[in-house]
Amino acid sequence: MMTLSSHSLPRQITGIAHPLVADMYLKKDYRRGSQFAEDVLVIEARSRDDEREDENFEDYLLDLLTDLDDLKTQVERQVGSFHRIDIRTQ
């Protein structure tokens, strides 16, 4: 039976707010065949309230990407460096 250590569970990022971000956490990504894990910041974008699915999606995503460097800096101050950022949209 395999048990999970606290190192493999996602670490919630708190105290950093952004109007387009619903949730942020740091997770470990174990690549197939690798014995080393990458630290990955996962940003879950808020779902949009408007009904226009594709019309404004690029603008919505561009707003988040414009602020990405600032978000990255804030998270690094809180938890240290990480390897990459994954953005999840709904």
Summary of the structure (lengths in Angstrom):
residues: 90
radius of gyration: 15.1
end to end distance: 33.8
largest distance: 48.5
contacts: 183
relative contact order: 0.24
helix: 24%
strand: 29%
